[in-house]
């Protein structure tokens, strides 16, 4: 098993690792997210994604793309810290930090067998659905019902009495 630091790989290396995995008959799953403070919903999402195949690749939004998606005050943790936390999860095989606004380009580049999204999406609302369909990539909705969010966690921390 790879250590967390060695699971974080540059794009060119990941391309080769995915190609080798697929040649060995392994099913590759791509999941993605911001992961700005890990919570139980993230763990359940990634564990569900892993059950969809043999190799789980997680694309973590870069600081700039997360800021664009979530607004001022984010990220809480920088991209390296977020990538290390995700890489430390047993279900995860490889982590890539990416800057694009969505993972369409990653789907085209890596051609995973499955694209896993959390339960805050439906099969119809997955942003990359058309690209996945065109490439023959199965979309899987995984994880528990969306009852967790970093936004809610941060709001709860802000409201907590400070002693």
N, C-alpha and C positions, 0 to 999 in steps of 0.2 A: 504494500500500500504506500502511496506517495504521501509525503508530509505536506502540510498546508502550503508552505512557501513554494514547493516544487509543482504544485497543482496549478499555479498561476503561470500561464504560458503566453508568449507573444503570438500574434496572429499567424505568422508563417510556420511556427512550430506546431500550433494547433491544427493547421491545415494538414500537415503530414501525419499527426497522431490520429486524426479522424480518418484519413485515407487508410492508414494501417489497420485501424479497428474495423472498418467496413470490409476490408479485404479478408480479415480474419472471421468474417461472418457475424460481427457484433452489430446490434442495433443501437444507433446513436440518437440521443435525445438532446434537444437544445431548449433550455429554459432561460428566462431573462428577468431582470428587475433592477430596482435601485438598491434595495437592501440597506436603507439608511437607518440604522439601528435594527438589529435582528429581533424578531419576535416569533412566537410559536406558529403563527400563520405562515411565515417564511419556511420554517422547518417542515411543516406538513406539506406545503407546496412542493418543496424540493424532494421530499421523500416520495410523494405521489408521482412526480416527474420521473424519478429513478425507476419506479415500478413499470414504466412504459418502455424500458429498453435496458441495454447492458452497460452503456457508457453515458454518463450525464455531464454535459457541457453547460456551464452557466455563464451567460453574458451579463456582466455588471455594468450599469451605466457609469460613464465617466463623471467627474465632478461637474463639468460644464453642461453635459446633457441632463444630469439630474437637476441642476439649478434651473435650466430651461423648462423642464417638466413640472417642477414642484415650487419654484419661486424663491423669493428672498428668504434668507435664514437657512437654506438647505444647500449642500448636505450638512448633516450633523457630523458625520464621520467622513474623512477623505476617501478617495477611491481605493487607495492601497489598503487602508484599514478594512473597508467593506469587502474587498476582494479576499483578504486573508481570513476574515470571519466566515465568508461563504466557503472558502476552500477547506476550512477546518471541519465542515460538516461531512460526516462519513459517507453520505449518499452521493456526494459530488466528486467527480473524477478530474475535471478541468475547469478552470476559470479564465475568462478573458474580459478585460476592461474594454468597452467600446464607446465611441462618441456619437454614433449616428442617432437620429431621433427615434428610430425603431429598428427591428432586427431583420428587415427585408433583405438587406445586403448580405447579412450573415447567413441567412437561409440560402441565398443564391451561391455564396462562396463555399459553404461547408456541406450543403445538401444532407442535413440530418434526416433520419428516417421519421422522426417525430418532433413536432414543435409543441412544447407544453406551456400552457398558460393557466393562470390561477382562476379561481371561481368567481372573480369579479368580472370575468368575461363569459360570453356564451360562444358557441360555435360560430354564430353569425356576427358577433362584435369583435372578434380577434382582428386587430389592425392589419396583420400580415396575412390574413386568410387567402386573398386572391393570389398572392405570390406562392404561398404554400400549396394551394390547389394546382397552380400552373406547373410547379416543380414535382408534384406527386408526393408531397410531404404530408403525413397525417397530423392533424391538429388534435391535441388531447387537452381537455379541461380537467385539471387535477387540484388536489388539496381539499381543505375543509371549507365549509361555507364562509364567505367573507365576513368574519366577525372581528377581524384584527386589522389594524392599520398603524403605520408609523405616525400618521397625523393624529389619530386618536390617542396613541400612547404619549405623544408629546403634549397634547392638550391636558391629559390627566396629570402629567408631571408638573406642568405649569400651574394647575389648580391646587396641587397638594400643599398643605400648610407647611411652612418652613420654620423649623425650630432653631 
